[in-house]
Amino acid sequence: MSYADWMSQLPAELHTIPLFKLAIPGSHDSMSYDLDINSRIIEPERLRRFSRIYCLRKIIHTWAATQEVCITEQLNAGARYFDLRIARKPNDTNPTRLFFHHGLCTRTDVETVLREINMWAESHPKEIIILSLSHFEGFDKNISRQLHNHLITFMKNLFGNKLLPKTNSPTLKSCWSQGKNIIVSYDNIQFIQPVLWRKITYYYGNSMDRAVITTKLSQALEREKSFNYFFVCGLNPTLPHDTRILRYILRICDNFTNVVRRGLPKLLRWVNQQYDKTPMNIVASDVVTRDDFVATIVKLNLKRAKGR
């Protein structure tokens, strides 16, 4: 089954509930399939001074790539939330050119990818896309305002009337009736304006241990029982920030996406069980095109429809 147009195919009774109450598949570190091995190291910060060491960049490249396919393929697969971490490359000759990052910068610049998303949105007007822009690495004080203003102006001009302004209770029906299908969350309160939504809280386990991840997420979901805004339940495992990381990165024949794929089926079983206890909104993962991730999350909405 194709999930390229799953929102428009939901039962009619779900067209009028707030988007905050829908289960929406999301992509964690969405642009990490495009990391540039020749990039300077962005994070961990303490490794930046070793950026010239190729084998170190190679390790980061292997273990920071959380997605396997491009944004258009993620959209076609059914992902509707995108975690977009913005960075400016040091010493870039173009004063306003920006990239994405996760450990390293991407090869493709931000404006190119946003145009790709816009093209997809135009051909799928009933699919609501949530873009979460954050981090803004390399936005030095003397150029920060210029970079933010340039990026925001670019998005407003590109997405135009497809941008949904902030509203208390958006639904599929209200978005469709207005011809709006792009929501931009911008994680910098200094630049919030009517067409930019505030930061979306992203809960995650901050561990490689599946039991720790599910325990922390269960606790967060309990707190969100009466939510009235978007929030993310992140299934993504997180590498340790100390010497324990060596347990993983010294595995010559392994990589991060393989680690995720081995654990994802059990995490999805947990999602199915947990949904009966606590509500979920955006559920984000690495390797979004694998292991029935999208199908599992979309089908949660059918449980909701039957229970109404």
DOKOLTI-206914 format. One record per residue: residue in three letters; x, y negated, z negated of N, C-alpha, C, CB in turn. Coordinates in steps of 0.05 Angstrom, whole numbers, plus 5000, padded with zeros to 4 digits. Glycine has a CB too. Layout:
N
ala/X/Y/Z/X/Y/Z/X/Y/Z/X/Y/Z .
...
//
This chain:
308
met/5017/5024/5000/5000/5000/5000/5017/4975/5000/4981/5000/4975 .
ser/5008/4955/5015/5023/4929/5016/5013/4910/4994/5020/4916/5044 .
tyr/5032/4896/4982/5024/4876/4961/5030/4848/4971/5038/4882/4935 .
ala/5033/4844/4997/5040/4818/5008/5018/4798/5003/5046/4820/5038 .
asp/4993/4807/5000/4970/4789/4996/4953/4799/4972/4953/4787/5021 .
trp/4965/4808/4951/4950/4821/4930/4932/4802/4915/4969/4833/4910 .
met/4940/4776/4913/4922/4757/4898/4895/4754/4912/4936/4730/4895 .
ser/4896/4752/4938/4871/4748/4953/4854/4773/4953/4877/4740/4982 .
gln/4865/4795/4945/4851/4821/4945/4841/4829/4917/4868/4843/4956 .
leu/4846/4812/4897/4836/4818/4870/4805/4817/4870/4848/4799/4849 .
pro/4793/4831/4851/4763/4830/4849/4754/4802/4843/4754/4849/4826 .
ala/4730/4795/4854/4719/4768/4852/4718/4757/4824/4692/4767/4865 .
glu/4713/4775/4804/4710/4765/4776/4737/4755/4765/4700/4788/4758 .
leu/4759/4761/4778/4785/4751/4769/4793/4724/4783/4806/4771/4774 .
his/4776/4715/4802/4782/4691/4816/4778/4666/4799/4765/4689/4841 .
thr/4763/4669/4777/4755/4645/4761/4767/4646/4733/4725/4644/4759 .
ile/4786/4665/4727/4799/4664/4701/4825/4648/4705/4805/4694/4690 .
pro/4835/4636/4683/4860/4620/4686/4883/4637/4695/4867/4607/4659 .
leu/4901/4625/4711/4925/4639/4720/4942/4649/4697/4941/4621/4739 .
phe/4939/4635/4674/4954/4643/4650/4945/4670/4640/4951/4622/4627 .
lys/4921/4679/4648/4910/4704/4638/4914/4727/4659/4880/4701/4632 .
leu/4924/4721/4682/4929/4742/4702/4957/4755/4696/4929/4730/4731 .
ala/4959/4780/4703/4985/4794/4703/4999/4789/4730/4982/4825/4697 .
ile/5022/4776/4729/5036/4767/4754/5064/4778/4754/5036/4735/4755 .
pro/5071/4793/4775/5099/4803/4777/5118/4781/4783/5101/4825/4799 .
gly/5141/4781/4769/5161/4760/4772/5189/4771/4777/5161/4741/4749 .
ser/5206/4754/4788/5233/4762/4795/5253/4747/4776/5239/4755/4825 .
his/5269/4762/4762/5289/4751/4744/5315/4745/4760/5295/4770/4720 .
asp/5327/4722/4755/5351/4714/4770/5347/4720/4800/5376/4729/4759 .
ser/5327/4707/4811/5316/4714/4837/5336/4712/4860/5293/4697/4844 .
met/5356/4694/4858/5375/4690/4880/5401/4705/4877/5381/4660/4883 .
ser/5403/4723/4857/5428/4736/4851/5437/4756/4872/5427/4749/4824 .
tyr/5419/4762/4892/5427/4779/4914/5447/4765/4933/5402/4788/4930 .
asp/5450/4739/4930/5464/4722/4949/5490/4711/4937/5446/4700/4959 .
leu/5500/4722/4915/5523/4710/4902/5548/4710/4920/5529/4725/4876 .
asp/5563/4689/4918/5587/4685/4934/5612/4693/4919/5589/4656/4944 .
ile/5625/4715/4928/5648/4725/4913/5671/4705/4914/5658/4751/4925 .
asn/5670/4685/4932/5691/4665/4933/5684/4640/4917/5696/4656/4962 .
ser/5662/4641/4903/5654/4619/4886/5671/4617/4861/5624/4621/4878 .
arg/5673/4593/4851/5685/4589/4824/5666/4602/4804/5690/4559/4818 .
ile/5677/4613/4782/5660/4624/4761/5645/4602/4747/5678/4641/4740 .
ile/5618/4606/4744/5601/4587/4731/5597/4595/4702/5574/4584/4745 .
glu/5592/4621/4697/5588/4632/4671/5598/4661/4670/5558/4630/4662 .
pro/5607/4671/4648/5611/4658/4622/5631/4635/4624/5620/4679/4601 .
glu/5625/4614/4609/5640/4589/4610/5670/4594/4603/5629/4568/4591 .
arg/5675/4612/4584/5703/4617/4576/5720/4630/4598/5703/4634/4551 .
leu/5707/4640/4619/5722/4653/4640/5727/4633/4664/5707/4677/4650 .
arg/5716/4609/4662/5718/4591/4685/5748/4586/4693/5705/4564/4678 .
arg/5765/4585/4673/5793/4578/4679/5807/4601/4693/5808/4572/4653 .
phe/5794/4625/4695/5806/4648/4709/5793/4652/4737/5803/4673/4692 .
ser/5780/4631/4747/5766/4633/4772/5783/4642/4795/5753/4607/4779 .
arg/5809/4638/4794/5826/4645/4817/5831/4675/4819/5852/4630/4815 .
ile/5824/4690/4798/5830/4719/4797/5808/4734/4812/5833/4729/4768 .
tyr/5815/4744/4835/5795/4757/4853/5781/4780/4839/5807/4767/4879 .
cys/5796/4798/4826/5784/4822/4814/5764/4815/4792/5806/4841/4803 .
leu/5769/4792/4778/5749/4783/4758/5724/4774/4771/5762/4761/4741 .
arg/5727/4759/4793/5703/4750/4808/5688/4774/4819/5711/4731/4831 .
lys/5703/4794/4827/5690/4818/4838/5673/4833/4817/5712/4837/4849 .
ile/5684/4834/4793/5669/4847/4770/5644/4831/4764/5687/4849/4745 .
ile/5646/4805/4763/5623/4788/4758/5602/4791/4780/5631/4758/4755 .
his/5612/4792/4805/5594/4796/4828/5578/4822/4825/5610/4795/4854 .
thr/5592/4843/4817/5579/4870/4814/5559/4870/4792/5601/4891/4809 .
trp/5564/4857/4770/5548/4859/4746/5528/4835/4743/5565/4861/4722 .
ala/5530/4815/4760/5511/4793/4759/5489/4794/4780/5526/4766/4762 .
ala/5492/4812/4799/5472/4815/4820/5448/4832/4809/5484/4829/4846 .
thr/5426/4819/4803/5403/4832/4792/5381/4838/4813/5391/4815/4769 .
gln/5383/4825/4836/5363/4830/4857/5378/4841/4882/5347/4804/4864 .
glu/5363/4855/4899/5376/4868/4921/5367/4857/4948/5370/4898/4920 .
val/5344/4843/4949/5333/4834/4974/5327/4804/4973/5307/4849/4982 .
cys/5325/4791/4997/5321/4762/4998/5294/4753/4988/5325/4753/5027 .
ile/5291/4728/4984/5267/4716/4973/5242/4724/4989/5269/4686/4971 .
thr/5244/4722/5016/5221/4730/5032/5213/4758/5028/5227/4725/5062 .
glu/5232/4776/5026/5226/4804/5020/5214/4808/4993/5250/4822/5024 .
gln/5223/4792/4973/5212/4794/4946/5183/4784/4947/5228/4777/4926 .
leu/5177/4763/4962/5150/4753/4965/5132/4774/4979/5150/4727/4982 .
asn/5143/4786/5000/5128/4806/5015/5121/4830/4997/5143/4816/5039 .
ala/5140/4836/4978/5136/4859/4960/5115/4853/4938/5162/4866/4947 .
gly/5109/4826/4934/5088/4819/4915/5097/4802/4892/5076/4843/4905 .
ala/5123/4796/4889/5133/4779/4868/5121/4751/4873/5164/4778/4867 .
arg/5112/4738/4851/5100/4711/4853/5113/4691/4834/5070/4713/4848 .
tyr/5130/4700/4816/5144/4681/4799/5174/4684/4805/5139/4687/4768 .
phe/5188/4661/4807/5217/4662/4815/5233/4645/4795/5221/4652/4843 .
asp/5253/4658/4784/5272/4646/4765/5295/4635/4781/5282/4668/4743 .
leu/5296/4609/4784/5315/4595/4802/5334/4578/4786/5300/4579/4824 .
arg/5358/4586/4783/5378/4572/4767/5395/4555/4785/5395/4591/4750 .
ile/5395/4529/4780/5407/4510/4799/5435/4502/4790/5389/4485/4801 .
ala/5453/4498/4809/5480/4489/4803/5491/4472/4826/5499/4513/4799 .
arg/5509/4454/4818/5524/4439/4838/5553/4449/4837/5523/4408/4833 .
lys/5563/4455/4861/5591/4465/4862/5610/4442/4857/5597/4478/4890 .
pro/5630/4446/4840/5650/4425/4834/5664/4417/4860/5670/4434/4813 .
asn/5668/4391/4863/5683/4381/4886/5670/4385/4913/5711/4393/4887 .
asp/5644/4390/4913/5629/4393/4939/5630/4366/4953/5599/4402/4934 .
thr/5637/4366/4979/5639/4341/4994/5612/4329/5000/5654/4346/5020 .
asn/5591/4346/4999/5563/4336/5002/5553/4328/4975/5545/4358/5016 .
pro/5547/4303/4970/5541/4293/4943/5515/4304/4931/5540/4264/4943 .
thr/5496/4313/4948/5470/4322/4937/5464/4352/4943/5448/4305/4949 .
arg/5484/4366/4954/5479/4395/4961/5480/4411/4935/5500/4405/4981 .
leu/5460/4429/4932/5458/4446/4908/5456/4475/4916/5433/4438/4892 .
phe/5463/4492/4898/5462/4521/4902/5448/4534/4878/5491/4533/4905 .
phe/5445/4560/4879/5435/4575/4856/5458/4589/4843/5412/4596/4865 .
his/5454/4599/4819/5477/4612/4806/5468/4634/4786/5494/4592/4792 .
his/5485/4653/4783/5484/4672/4761/5512/4684/4759/5461/4695/4766 .
gly/5528/4673/4742/5556/4681/4740/5572/4666/4761/5559/4711/4744 .
leu/5564/4669/4786/5576/4656/4809/5555/4640/4823/5590/4676/4829 .
cys/5563/4621/4841/5544/4607/4857/5535/4625/4881/5555/4580/4867 .
thr/5513/4618/4893/5504/4632/4917/5517/4621/4942/5473/4629/4920 .
arg/5515/4636/4964/5525/4627/4989/5506/4607/5002/5530/4651/5008 .
thr/5480/4612/4998/5459/4596/5010/5451/4572/4992/5434/4613/5017 .
asp/5447/4549/5004/5440/4525/4988/5410/4525/4981/5448/4500/5003 .
val/5403/4509/4961/5376/4507/4951/5356/4499/4972/5375/4488/4927 .
glu/5362/4479/4988/5343/4469/5007/5335/4489/5028/5353/4444/5020 .
thr/5355/4505/5036/5350/4527/5056/5330/4547/5045/5376/4541/5064 .
val/5334/4555/5020/5317/4575/5007/5289/4564/5002/5329/4585/4981 .
leu/5287/4539/4994/5261/4527/4989/5245/4525/5015/5264/4499/4976 .
arg/5259/4520/5037/5245/4519/5064/5234/4547/5070/5265/4510/5086 .
glu/5250/4568/5064/5241/4595/5068/5216/4601/5052/5264/4615/5060 .
ile/5215/4593/5027/5192/4597/5010/5168/4582/5021/5198/4588/4981 .
asn/5173/4557/5031/5151/4541/5042/5139/4554/5066/5162/4513/5049 .
met/5156/4565/5084/5145/4579/5108/5127/4602/5100/5168/4589/5125 .
trp/5136/4617/5080/5120/4640/5071/5094/4630/5059/5136/4657/5050 .
ala/5095/4609/5043/5070/4598/5030/5050/4589/5051/5078/4575/5011 .
glu/5060/4577/5073/5042/4568/5094/5027/4591/5107/5058/4552/5115 .
ser/5040/4614/5110/5027/4636/5123/5012/4655/5104/5048/4653/5138 .
his/5013/4648/5078/4998/4664/5057/4984/4644/5038/5017/4684/5042 .
pro/4965/4629/5048/4953/4606/5033/4939/4614/5007/4935/4591/5050 .
lys/4932/4640/5005/4917/4648/4980/4935/4661/4960/4895/4668/4988 .
glu/4961/4662/4965/4980/4673/4945/4994/4650/4930/5002/4690/4960 .
ile/4990/4649/4904/5000/4627/4888/5029/4634/4879/4982/4622/4863 .
ile/5048/4616/4886/5076/4620/4880/5085/4602/4857/5094/4616/4905 .
ile/5098/4613/4837/5108/4597/4814/5138/4596/4816/5098/4610/4787 .
leu/5149/4572/4819/5178/4569/4820/5188/4556/4794/5186/4551/4844 .
ser/5206/4569/4780/5216/4560/4755/5245/4551/4758/5214/4581/4732 .
leu/5249/4524/4759/5276/4513/4763/5289/4506/4736/5275/4488/4782 .
ser/5313/4515/4732/5326/4511/4706/5356/4510/4708/5317/4533/4687 .
his/5369/4507/4685/5398/4508/4680/5413/4484/4690/5409/4533/4693 .
phe/5411/4477/4716/5423/4453/4727/5452/4450/4719/5407/4428/4718 .
glu/5468/4470/4725/5497/4470/4719/5511/4450/4738/5509/4498/4723 .
gly/5531/4437/4727/5548/4418/4743/5534/4391/4748/5554/4431/4769 .
phe/5512/4386/4734/5499/4360/4737/5512/4341/4717/5467/4362/4731 .
asp/5536/4332/4724/5551/4314/4707/5536/4288/4702/5579/4308/4719 .
lys/5541/4276/4679/5525/4252/4670/5523/4230/4691/5537/4241/4645 .
asn/5545/4225/4704/5546/4203/4723/5530/4208/4749/5575/4196/4731 .
ile/5523/4233/4755/5508/4239/4779/5482/4254/4773/5525/4256/4798 .
ser/5477/4261/4748/5454/4277/4741/5428/4266/4751/5453/4280/4711 .
arg/5423/4240/4746/5397/4228/4754/5394/4229/4784/5396/4199/4744 .
gln/5415/4223/4799/5414/4223/4828/5407/4251/4838/5441/4214/4840 .
leu/5420/4272/4826/5415/4299/4835/5386/4308/4830/5435/4319/4822 .
his/5377/4302/4805/5349/4310/4798/5329/4296/4817/5343/4303/4769 .
asn/5333/4270/4820/5314/4255/4837/5315/4265/4866/5321/4225/4837 .
his/5338/4271/4876/5340/4281/4904/5325/4308/4906/5370/4285/4912 .
leu/5330/4326/4887/5317/4352/4888/5287/4350/4886/5328/4370/4866 .
ile/5277/4334/4868/5248/4331/4864/5235/4318/4889/5242/4314/4839 .
thr/5248/4297/4899/5237/4284/4924/5237/4304/4947/5254/4260/4931 .
phe/5258/4320/4950/5259/4340/4971/5235/4359/4969/5285/4356/4971 .
met/5230/4369/4944/5208/4389/4940/5181/4376/4946/5209/4400/4912 .
lys/5177/4351/4937/5152/4338/4941/5147/4334/4971/5151/4311/4927 .
asn/5167/4326/4986/5164/4323/5015/5160/4349/5029/5189/4308/5026 .
leu/5175/4370/5021/5173/4396/5034/5147/4410/5029/5196/4414/5024 .
phe/5139/4412/5004/5115/4427/4997/5089/4410/5000/5116/4436/4968 .
gly/5092/4384/4999/5069/4366/5004/5044/4373/4989/5064/4366/5034 .
asn/5022/4376/5004/4996/4381/4992/4993/4409/4981/4975/4377/5013 .
lys/5013/4426/4985/5011/4454/4974/5018/4454/4944/5030/4473/4989 .
leu/5031/4432/4934/5039/4430/4906/5014/4426/4888/5059/4407/4902 .
leu/5012/4444/4868/4989/4441/4849/4998/4423/4826/4980/4469/4839 .
pro/4984/4400/4823/4991/4383/4800/4983/4397/4774/4976/4355/4802 .
lys/4995/4387/4751/4988/4398/4725/4959/4397/4720/5004/4384/4703 .
thr/4948/4419/4709/4919/4420/4702/4917/4439/4679/4902/4429/4726 .
asn/4895/4436/4663/4893/4452/4639/4887/4481/4644/4871/4441/4622 .
ser/4872/4487/4665/4863/4515/4669/4861/4523/4698/4837/4519/4655 .
pro/4884/4525/4712/4883/4532/4741/4873/4560/4745/4910/4528/4754 .
thr/4857/4564/4765/4848/4591/4772/4854/4596/4802/4817/4595/4767 .
leu/4852/4621/4811/4855/4626/4839/4835/4610/4855/4852/4656/4845 .
lys/4810/4610/4846/4788/4596/4861/4794/4566/4863/4761/4601/4848 .
ser/4803/4554/4841/4808/4525/4842/4832/4518/4860/4813/4514/4813 .
cys/4852/4535/4859/4875/4531/4877/4867/4534/4907/4898/4551/4871 .
trp/4852/4555/4912/4843/4559/4940/4825/4537/4950/4828/4586/4942 .
ser/4808/4527/4933/4789/4506/4942/4803/4480/4948/4767/4501/4921 .
gln/4827/4475/4935/4842/4451/4940/4864/4455/4960/4854/4441/4914 .
gly/4868/4480/4969/4890/4485/4988/4918/4484/4975/4889/4466/5012 .
lys/4919/4490/4949/4945/4489/4935/4955/4517/4929/4941/4473/4908 .
asn/4981/4522/4934/4991/4549/4927/5020/4549/4917/4988/4567/4951 .
ile/5030/4526/4910/5057/4526/4898/5057/4510/4872/5078/4513/4918 .
ile/5067/4523/4851/5070/4511/4824/5100/4509/4819/5055/4528/4802 .
val/5109/4485/4812/5138/4482/4805/5140/4475/4775/5150/4459/4822 .
ser/5154/4492/4760/5161/4487/4733/5190/4476/4732/5158/4513/4715 .
tyr/5194/4454/4718/5219/4440/4719/5230/4437/4691/5217/4413/4733 .
asp/5252/4450/4685/5262/4451/4657/5280/4427/4651/5277/4477/4653 .
asn/5268/4404/4653/5281/4379/4644/5260/4358/4639/5303/4369/4665 .
ile/5254/4353/4613/5231/4337/4607/5234/4308/4616/5226/4337/4577 .
gln/5259/4299/4621/5263/4271/4630/5251/4266/4657/5293/4265/4630 .
phe/5248/4288/4673/5239/4284/4700/5211/4295/4706/5259/4297/4719 .
ile/5197/4302/4685/5170/4313/4688/5151/4292/4700/5159/4324/4662 .
gln/5135/4299/4719/5116/4281/4731/5091/4298/4739/5128/4266/4756 .
pro/5070/4286/4749/5044/4301/4753/5047/4327/4769/5025/4283/4767 .
val/5065/4328/4789/5067/4352/4804/5087/4372/4794/5074/4346/4833 .
leu/5100/4366/4771/5120/4384/4759/5109/4394/4733/5147/4371/4756 .
trp/5108/4420/4729/5098/4432/4705/5122/4435/4685/5085/4460/4710 .
arg/5115/4435/4659/5136/4437/4639/5148/4466/4639/5125/4431/4611 .
lys/5169/4468/4624/5184/4494/4622/5165/4517/4615/5206/4492/4601 .
ile/5170/4540/4628/5155/4564/4622/5172/4582/4603/5147/4580/4648 .
thr/5162/4588/4580/5177/4604/4561/5183/4632/4572/5162/4606/4534 .
tyr/5208/4640/4570/5216/4666/4580/5226/4684/4557/5239/4663/4602 .
tyr/5210/4703/4549/5217/4722/4528/5233/4745/4540/5192/4732/4513 .
tyr/5254/4753/4527/5269/4776/4535/5283/4789/4511/5290/4768/4557 .
gly/5293/4813/4515/5304/4828/4492/5332/4822/4485/5302/4857/4498 .
asn/5347/4809/4503/5375/4802/4498/5391/4826/4489/5377/4780/4477 .
ser/5388/4849/4503/5401/4874/4496/5401/4892/4520/5387/4887/4472 .
met/5419/4912/4519/5419/4934/4539/5403/4958/4529/5448/4942/4546 .
asp/5395/4957/4504/5381/4979/4491/5351/4976/4495/5387/4980/4460 .
arg/5339/4995/4509/5310/4993/4516/5292/4990/4491/5302/5018/4532 .
ala/5299/5004/4469/5283/5003/4445/5284/4974/4433/5293/5023/4424 .
val/5307/4962/4434/5310/4934/4424/5293/4915/4442/5339/4925/4423 .
ile/5295/4919/4468/5280/4902/4487/5250/4904/4481/5286/4911/4516 .
thr/5240/4928/4479/5211/4931/4476/5201/4921/4449/5202/4960/4479 .
thr/5218/4924/4428/5210/4914/4401/5209/4884/4401/5231/4923/4380 .
lys/5229/4871/4413/5229/4841/4413/5206/4830/4430/5256/4831/4424 .
leu/5201/4844/4453/5179/4835/4470/5152/4839/4456/5180/4849/4497 .
ser/5149/4861/4442/5123/4866/4428/5118/4843/4408/5124/4893/4414 .
gln/5139/4836/4394/5136/4814/4374/5129/4788/4387/5163/4811/4358 .
ala/5141/4782/4410/5135/4757/4424/5107/4757/4435/5155/4753/4448 .
leu/5098/4780/4445/5071/4782/4456/5050/4779/4434/5067/4809/4471 .
glu/5056/4789/4410/5037/4785/4388/5033/4755/4383/5048/4799/4362 .
arg/5055/4740/4384/5053/4711/4379/5037/4696/4401/5081/4699/4377 .
glu/5037/4708/4425/5024/4695/4448/4995/4703/4452/5040/4701/4473 .
lys/4983/4715/4432/4955/4725/4435/4935/4704/4443/4946/4739/4410 .
ser/4940/4679/4434/4921/4658/4440/4933/4637/4458/4911/4644/4414 .
phe/4949/4646/4477/4964/4628/4495/4945/4613/4514/4985/4644/4511 .
asn/4954/4589/4522/4939/4574/4542/4958/4561/4561/4921/4552/4528 .
tyr/4980/4574/4566/5000/4565/4586/5015/4589/4596/5020/4543/4573 .
phe/5029/4586/4618/5045/4608/4629/5066/4617/4609/5058/4600/4655 .
phe/5072/4643/4608/5095/4653/4594/5105/4678/4608/5089/4658/4564 .
val/5130/4684/4604/5143/4707/4617/5151/4728/4597/5167/4698/4634 .
cys/5144/4753/4604/5154/4776/4589/5176/4788/4607/5131/4797/4583 .
gly/5201/4784/4599/5224/4793/4616/5233/4821/4609/5247/4773/4613 .
leu/5230/4839/4628/5239/4867/4623/5269/4871/4627/5224/4886/4641 .
asn/5282/4849/4635/5311/4852/4643/5329/4858/4619/5320/4826/4656 .
pro/5346/4878/4622/5367/4882/4602/5388/4860/4604/5381/4910/4605 .
thr/5403/4855/4582/5423/4833/4582/5450/4845/4573/5414/4810/4564 .
leu/5471/4840/4588/5498/4850/4580/5507/4835/4555/5518/4845/4603 .
pro/5522/4849/4538/5533/4836/4514/5552/4814/4521/5547/4857/4496 .
his/5555/4794/4503/5573/4772/4508/5600/4775/4493/5560/4745/4499 .
asp/5605/4799/4482/5630/4804/4468/5644/4829/4481/5625/4809/4438 .
thr/5663/4840/4467/5679/4862/4478/5662/4887/4485/5701/4870/4458 .
arg/5637/4889/4474/5620/4912/4481/5613/4912/4511/5594/4910/4465 .
ile/5617/4890/4525/5612/4889/4553/5629/4908/4569/5615/4860/4564 .
leu/5653/4914/4558/5672/4932/4571/5660/4960/4576/5698/4934/4556 .
arg/5642/4968/4558/5629/4994/4561/5615/4997/4588/5609/4999/4539 .
tyr/5607/4974/4599/5592/4974/4624/5610/4967/4648/5569/4955/4623 .
ile/5624/4945/4646/5637/4935/4670/5662/4951/4678/5646/4906/4665 .
leu/5671/4969/4660/5694/4986/4668/5685/5012/4681/5711/4992/4643 .
arg/5659/5015/4685/5649/5038/4700/5653/5032/4730/5619/5044/4693 .
ile/5673/5044/4741/5681/5037/4769/5659/5042/4789/5706/5052/4776 .
cys/5644/5063/4785/5624/5071/4806/5596/5062/4798/5624/5101/4810 .
asp/5593/5044/4779/5567/5036/4771/5563/5006/4777/5562/5041/4741 .
asn/5539/4996/4775/5533/4968/4777/5508/4961/4762/5531/4959/4807 .
phe/5501/4936/4760/5479/4927/4743/5452/4938/4754/5478/4897/4741 .
thr/5448/4937/4780/5423/4946/4791/5418/4975/4786/5421/4940/4821 .
asn/5439/4991/4786/5436/5020/4780/5428/5024/4751/5463/5035/4785 .
val/5440/5008/4733/5432/5010/4705/5403/5003/4701/5450/4991/4687 .
val/5394/4982/4715/5366/4973/4713/5347/4995/4723/5361/4947/4728 .
arg/5354/5006/4746/5337/5026/4759/5333/5050/4741/5348/5034/4786 .
arg/5354/5057/4727/5352/5081/4709/5332/5076/4686/5379/5088/4698 .
gly/5330/5051/4677/5313/5045/4654/5285/5035/4661/5326/5026/4637 .
leu/5281/5026/4685/5256/5012/4692/5231/5030/4690/5258/5002/4720 .
pro/5232/5055/4699/5207/5071/4696/5196/5073/4668/5212/5099/4707 .
lys/5214/5076/4648/5205/5077/4620/5195/5050/4611/5228/5087/4602 .
leu/5208/5029/4619/5198/5002/4612/5170/4997/4623/5218/4981/4622 .
leu/5165/5007/4648/5139/5003/4660/5118/5020/4645/5140/5011/4689 .
arg/5125/5043/4635/5106/5059/4619/5099/5043/4593/5118/5087/4612 .
trp/5120/5030/4582/5115/5014/4558/5096/4990/4565/5142/5003/4547 .
val/5100/4977/4588/5082/4955/4596/5053/4964/4597/5091/4944/4624 .
asn/5048/4988/4609/5021/4998/4611/5008/5002/4584/5021/5024/4627 .
gln/5024/5013/4565/5013/5018/4538/5010/4992/4523/5032/5037/4523 .
gln/5029/4974/4525/5029/4949/4510/5006/4931/4519/5055/4934/4513 .
tyr/4999/4932/4545/4978/4914/4556/4951/4919/4542/4975/4918/4586 .
asp/4947/4943/4533/4922/4949/4518/4921/4936/4491/4918/4979/4515 .
lys/4945/4927/4481/4946/4916/4454/4948/4885/4455/4970/4927/4439 .
thr/4965/4875/4473/4970/4846/4474/4969/4837/4503/4998/4839/4462 .
pro/4960/4812/4508/4958/4802/4535/4986/4798/4547/4943/4776/4536 .
met/4987/4799/4573/5012/4792/4587/5005/4773/4610/5026/4818/4598 .
asn/5023/4756/4616/5019/4737/4638/5040/4745/4660/5022/4708/4629 .
ile/5061/4730/4662/5082/4737/4682/5100/4759/4669/5100/4712/4689 .
val/5104/4780/4684/5122/4801/4676/5145/4802/4696/5108/4830/4674 .
ala/5169/4795/4687/5192/4792/4705/5211/4815/4702/5207/4765/4700 .
ser/5224/4822/4724/5244/4844/4724/5266/4839/4744/5230/4871/4731 .
asp/5288/4854/4741/5308/4856/4762/5297/4876/4782/5336/4865/4750 .
val/5311/4879/4804/5305/4898/4826/5274/4900/4830/5317/4926/4820 .
val/5261/4878/4837/5232/4877/4838/5219/4895/4859/5223/4849/4843 .
thr/5235/4904/4879/5223/4921/4900/5225/4951/4893/5237/4916/4926 .
arg/5234/4958/4869/5239/4986/4861/5217/4996/4842/5266/4989/4848 .
asp/5215/5023/4841/5202/5038/4820/5173/5028/4814/5218/5037/4795 .
asp/5158/5021/4835/5130/5013/4831/5127/4989/4812/5114/5036/4821 .
phe/5148/4973/4809/5145/4950/4791/5121/4933/4797/5171/4933/4791 .
val/5120/4923/4822/5098/4905/4830/5071/4919/4826/5102/4895/4859 .
ala/5069/4943/4836/5043/4958/4835/5034/4961/4806/5046/4986/4848 .
thr/5053/4967/4788/5045/4970/4759/5034/4944/4748/5070/4979/4743 .
ile/5047/4922/4753/5038/4896/4742/5012/4888/4754/5060/4875/4746 .
val/5009/4889/4780/4984/4881/4794/4961/4897/4783/4987/4884/4824 .
lys/4965/4923/4780/4943/4941/4771/4934/4935/4742/4951/4970/4773 .
leu/4950/4921/4727/4941/4912/4700/4916/4895/4702/4963/4897/4685 .
asn/4915/4879/4724/4891/4862/4728/4866/4877/4733/4896/4843/4751 .
leu/4868/4901/4744/4845/4917/4749/4834/4929/4723/4851/4940/4768 .
lys/4853/4934/4704/4845/4943/4677/4829/4920/4664/4870/4949/4659 .
arg/4838/4896/4668/4824/4873/4656/4797/4869/4668/4841/4847/4661 .
ala/4795/4873/4695/4769/4870/4708/4749/4890/4698/4772/4872/4739 .
lys/4758/4915/4693/4740/4936/4683/4731/4931/4655/4754/4963/4685 .
gly/4750/4917/4640/4744/4912/4611/4727/4888/4606/4769/4910/4596 .
arg/4721/4872/4627/4706/4847/4622/4676/4853/4618/4710/4828/4646 .
//
